[in-house]
Amino acid sequence: MFFSLLVLSSALFCKADLYLAEDRSFHISVFSDLHYGENESTFGIPADINSAALMRQVLSQEQPNLVVLNGDLITGENNFAFNSTGYVDEIVAPLVQANYSWASTYGNHDSKYNLSREALYAEEKKYASAYTQHGPAGTDGVTNYVLPVFPTNTTGSTQTPVALLWFFDSRGGSEYQSLPANVDNIDNYVSNGTVSWYRSAQANLQSQYGTLPSLAFVHIPMLAFVDLQAQTSPNVSGPNYPGLNEDVPLAQQGYSNTGSEAIPFMQALLDTPGLHSIYSGHDHGDSWCGRWPESTLPGYGVGGGSSQDRPFLCFCKHSGYGGYGVWNRGVRQIRMSFDQSGAMSVDTWVRMQAGTIVTAVTLNETYGEDIYSTADGQ
């Protein structure tokens, strides 16, 4: 169910049944890098059991309005063709049982010899509570779409959203049933075709509704994350930017050292009025947030006005017991709060596997100057 470039369709309004809570807040739990189905003949089955237990625990403690599965749902290279999409049913079982809706992006491990993005999407869409959408013609990958969030207790196709949630497919991985098996041959960045769609869709939505606050989710981070990590070192993971910082340098979209393939995507994000923050996974050893750096890609023309106009960049938290790394698992939480004028503020924290909360921060004008606890759950 899609929206046109002129108006959001009533079908999407009906499908994306996302409304602010009574206190005018909207709470998202982001499960990233679940990596179900990894080495199922050895540690994989116990790992998936532990991942499901973590999901149930966090959902019970946080009770979000929406769950985001932010890429690498499955370790596709370890699957057989006959059961690869069956892991979707295992992943969403805790969500379905507790009556939670979810929306997904796909990651580089979600396209492999025995697993395709299209099959993954088809399996998700068997569930009425799956808000994941297929991008329109001209986009690349699958999960390129937008979901609106509406005011409390409003109905009807003419209602105006209070915020937008953008989802992008950073692709990567290998083509289904292509040989040699599981050799990556899909570009690992948001494509120019997707960028063109996004620019048109965002401009038309702004024309219709004005500037709306928004968040974005994409699995593989962009070079701006690398620059931020380098420019704030050694302060990333310190009291101004709390969070784990063990993947150094982090892995980014694109192939070149400059990540230049992702420049059109980065420029489009920086050009978006109201874009508050961008959330990525992929790098299991990182879980910090920071403001988009001022000097990203000098010479490439990537700008973005004053530092206060640039969006925040946040890593999620490695949530699944599959995938590399021995760090304690956790789940990024995002709470969007709206005042009577429609202005949005964002608080975010990580709920750890032990039930504790770490790296609780407010992403506001003074983030990067404010002092927070450096406890990162490790």
Secondary structure, DSSP 4 states (H G I P E B T S, - for coil): ----SSS--HHHHHH---B--TTSEEEEEEEB---BTTTTTTTHHHHHHHHHHHHHHHHHHH--SEEEEES--B-GGG--TTTTTHHHHHHHHHHHHTT--EEEE--GGGSBTTB-HHHHHHHHTTSTTB---PPPTT--SS--EEEEEB-TT--STTPPPSEEEEEE----S--TT-SSTT---S--S--HHHHHHHHHHHHHHHHHH----EEEEESSPPHHHHHHHHHHTTSBTSSSB-S-B-SSSPP-SSSSTT-GGGHHHHHHHHT-TTEEEEEE-S-TTB--EEEPPTTSSTTTT---SSGGGSPEEEE--B--SSSS--SPPEEEEEEEEE-TT--EEEEEEEEETTS-EEEEEE-STTTTTS--------
